[in-house]
Amino acid sequence: MHRNLKNRSKLSAGHCWLRLPALAAVIAYVAFAPLALADNQTAKTFATPVEGPAFATPLDSERGEPQLGTQDAPKAAKIDEAFGAFQRGYYLTAFSLALPRAEAGDPNAQTLIGELYANGYGVARDVKKALEWYRFGAEGGNPDAQFALGNALLQGTSIELNREEGRKFLEMSAKAGHVRAAFNLAQLITSDRPTWAGFKNALPWYRQAAEGGLADAQYAMANIHAEAKGVNYGDDEEALKWLRRAAIGGFDTAQMELGVWLANGRGGKKDPEAAFNWMKRAAAQRNIIAQNRLARMYAFGVGTPRDKIRAAAWHVISSRAGFSDRDLDRFFRELPDIDRKRALEAANQLDSRIAS
């Protein structure tokens, strides 16, 4: 997701929800923000400023994960022949149709020409020309161009770094309703001022992006309410609502942490079966913490019947990805030889399945 909102970790051994039998090990409480990470896991911070690449097709809604602003393409684009050609992959046609209009001052066409140059679609890739056209489109009021130019200025992408101007264009785009611009602006505010007051100032932008359907922003709203960042008090029920929305939106970290909350009954009633299902979804997206927690759920039968082979298999997968868990290492070593072989075969099959 790719994902830029990260987990934070700390141990709180007083609340355990998964224990491995015969290991006499207290497994740390796995809550929403505080995750029990192993020795070789780096603690990650919550907010990362200016998420996403500087250029990545804001107008094409059929290209995998949303980048600059696929959700926010101008409505006028839907009935325009040039944009229609662009969306169907006829880039040379799009260029020839859009260029006269761009030269005549149409900000939507200027933004499209910027996209074609930025990505090398139908023309030789030329980021400097892309930025020139993005600037024309941005100054003409196109929110996608404002977003692209703002990000470029903030990151110094083939243009002189100018945070003040970059923020100005990002804010213009956000005020026009651009979902990712609102999220990036919120991230920028909290990066510059990572305090309660900073989060309070950023909260309207986080909310705008979250209500616009951006899973990263929904996850941020969950964190804000869970940890009372920029709000007067913590509200687990409200946090759980946003966490669920982020999980439904496909954000693997939110899926994993929703599983933790449901297993612990935080923000509502315990629901181990639902917790198990969300953990499986996150693990299938190669979230290594979810893979480790899923191994523990299989090991102790939390939300699912106990299954030592699957427990060991998911432990193998998370270990291969770099997650260290001494208790599960011991659990795996103490299995009979035949069960270790079966677990390795299962891990290989699962690895192959989730990689495809």
N, C-alpha and C positions, 0 to 999 in steps of 0.2 A: 503498500500500500504501500507500485511501490508505495510504501507508507512512511510518512515523515513524523507523525505523532508517535512517540516512543513510550516504552514502559519504564516505570521507576521501580526500584527494588529495595526491600528491607525485610528483615526477619521479625516475625512476631510469633514466637513458638507457643504462646499461651492459647492459641486457637487452632487446633489441628483439625483438618477435615479428611485427610487421607493418611492412613498408616499401613505399613506393610507388616503382615503378621510374621512373628518369629524373628523380626529384625530389631525389635525394641527401639525403633527409631521414631522420634517425634518429627513429623513432617510439618514444616512451617505453614502457618495459615496463608492461604493464597488469596489475597483480596484484590480489589480492582486496581488501585495504584501500586500498593506494595506487593511485589512479587518475590517469591523466594527463588533467587537465582543461585546457581552453583558457583564454585570458586572461580571458574574460568569465564564466567559471564560478566560482561561489562554493564554496569548500571547505566540506564539510558534516561535522558531527560524527557520531559513532557513536550515542550514546545520547540519546534524548529522553524526558523523564519523563512518566509518566501518559498513555499513548497512548489516543486515541479520544475521542469525545464523551461528555458526562455522561449523556445519555439517548439510547437508540436501539433499543428493542425487544429486550430480552434473551431473550424467550420465543418469538419467531417465527422458525422455522428456514427459512422460505421467502422471505426478503426479501434477496436479493443478498448483499453482503459482510457477514460477521459483525460485529456491533457490540458491544453490552455483554456478551452472553454466550449467543449462540444455541446454542453447543455444550454449554451447561451448564444447560439448563432442568431443573427438578426432575423426576425420573422420575414422581412422582405426578401431574404435570400431564398426562401422556399418557392417563390414564384418567379425567380429570375433564371433565365436560361444559362447564364455563366455559372451560377452556383449549382444549378442542376447538373451541368457537365462536370463540374468539379466533384460533386458527390458521387457521380457514376464512374469517376476515374478518367474522364476524357480531359486531361490537363491542358493539352495544346489548344483544344477547342475553348476551354474555359479562359485561357490566357488571351486568345484572340478576341473573344467576346467581351472580356472585362477591361482590356487595356484602353479602348477608346473612352469608355465610361470613366475609368480611373483618371485618365488625362483630362477629362472634362470636369473632374472634381467630385465624383461620386465616392463618398467615404467607404461604402460597402464594397465597391469594386476595388478601391485602393487597398482595402484589407485583404481581399482575395489575391491580388497581385503580390502583396507582401507574403502571404502564405505560400504561394507557388515558388517564389524566390527562396524563402526560408527553408523549404524542404526539398528543393530541386525537383519539383513536379512539372514535367514538360519543358523546363528550362534549366540551364546550369545553375546549381545552387550558389547563391550570392547573398550572404547575410547582410552586407552593407546596403545593398539595394532593397532587401526586405525591410530593413529598419527605416529606410527613407520612405517607403510606401506605408509602413505601419504608422509613421509619424503623420503623414498626410491624413490617413484614416482616423487616427486618434484625435488630431486637432479638428477633424470634421465631425467628431462625436460618436465614432463607432466603438462600442464597449470592448469588443474583442481586440481591436488594434490598441486601445488604451491599455488593456491587460498585457498584451505582448510587449509593447514598448516599455511599460512600467517595469515589468520583470527584467527586461534587458538592461535598463538603466540601473536598477537596483543590484544586479549581478555583474555589471560591467561586461556584458556579452557582446563582443565586437563593437562596442561603443564605450565612450568614456563613462566611468562610474559616476552616477549622479543620484544619490539617494533622495534628495529633496524633490527633484523633478520626477524620479521614479515613483515616489510615494504619491505625488500629485496625480499622476495618470492612473495609478492603481485605485486611488480613492474615487476618481471620476468614473472609472469602470464599475466599481462597487456600487456607487450611488445610482448608476444606471441599471442595477439589478444583476450584474454579472456574479454568479455564485462563487467561482474560484477566486475572483478578485476580492470579494468580501472576506473569504477565508485567509488569503495571503495578507491582506491588510491587517486583519486581526493578529495573525502571526507576527507581522512586522511590529505592531504596537507592543505586544507582550515580549518580544525579543529586546526591543529598545528599553522597555520598562517592566522587567519580570517581577512585579509586585502586585499586591492586592489591587491597588489603584490602577495599575496597568491593565489588569484583567477586566476591571470594571469598565474602563474606556473601550476595550476591545470587544466586550460582551455583545453589543448590538450587531457587530459584524459577524461574530461567531454564530449568533442566532440566525441572522439572515442567510448565511451559507448553510446552516443546519436545516432550516426550514425549506431551503431550496433543494434539499435532498443529498447534499454532499456528506458522505459517510465520515470523512475525516473530521468535519466540523461537528457532526453529531457526537462523535467520540470525544471531541474537545468539550462539548457541552456537558457530557456525562462527567468528565473529570472536573470541570468547573463546579458542578453542583455537589459532587462527592467530596471535594476538598475545600469547598467554600472559597473559591478563587474569584474575587470580584463580586461575590454575593454575600449577603449578611450572615447566612448560616448554611451548614451542610444539609443536603436533602437527598437521602439515598433513594427515595421513591422517584423523585424527578430524574436523578442520575440514571436509575435503572431504565426509565422510559427512553432516554436518549441512547443509552448503551444498547438497548434492544434494536432501536432503529438503525444504529451503525452496524450492528451485526447482520441484520436483514439486508443492509446495503452491501454486504460482502466483505467488510473490513475484518481481516482475520484476527487482528489483535482484539477488536471488540468482541468477536465471537468467542475467543478464548476467555476473556475476562467476564463475559456474560455467563459462560459455563461456571466460572469460579463463583460468581455472585449467586447463581441459582443453587449451586451445591452447598453454599454456606447459608443460604436464606437471607442474604443481605438485600435490603430494599423490598422484601416481600417474603412469601413462603418458600421453603426449600422445595426444590423440584429436581432431584438427582437425575431422573430420566432425561429431562430437557437439558440439564447441564451436560450430560454425557453426549447428547446429540450435537450440541453446539461445539463441544470440544472436538468431536470427530470432524466437524466441518472445518474448524480452524487447523486441525492437524493435517487434513487433506490439502490445505493450502500451504503446507510446509512451514507452519508456525512451530518452531522447535519447542517452545515452552508448552504449547498445547499438546505436542507429541509426547512430551515427558509426563504431563498431567494425565493424558489419556492412558499411558502405560500404568500409572498408579491407579486409575479408576478400574482398569481391567484387573489389576493385581488384587484389589480389595473388594471388587464387586460394587462400586459406587455407580448407581444408575444403570447397571448392566450385570449380568451374571459374571462371576469370577472366571477368568480365562488366563491361565499363566502363560500360555503360548503367545496369545496376542499381547499380553503385558510385556513379555520379553521382546517380542518383535518390535513394538513401538519404542521400547527402550533402545534397541539396536539402532533404529532409524534416527532417533534424536541424538544418540551418541555419535553416529556418523556425521551429523550436522554440527557437532562441537559442543553439545550440552553434556555437562558432567553431573552424574548422580551416583554417589558412592553406595547408597542403599540399594538402588536397583542394580548396580554392578554386582554387589554381593548376592542379590536375589538371582541374577542370571547365572552366576558361577555355581550356585548351589542346586541348580536344576540338574536332573539326570542328563547324561550325554545325548540320549535320543531326543529329549525335549529341547535342548539347546540347538540341535540340528534342525528340528522342526521350526523353531523360532527364527533361525537364520533364513530358512527357506521362505517363511511367511514374510519376513522383513524384506527380502528381495522382491517378492511378488507385490507387496504393498508399495515399495519404492518405485517399482516400474509402473504401477497403476496410477499413482499420484503425480508421476512425472509426465504422463501423457496428456 
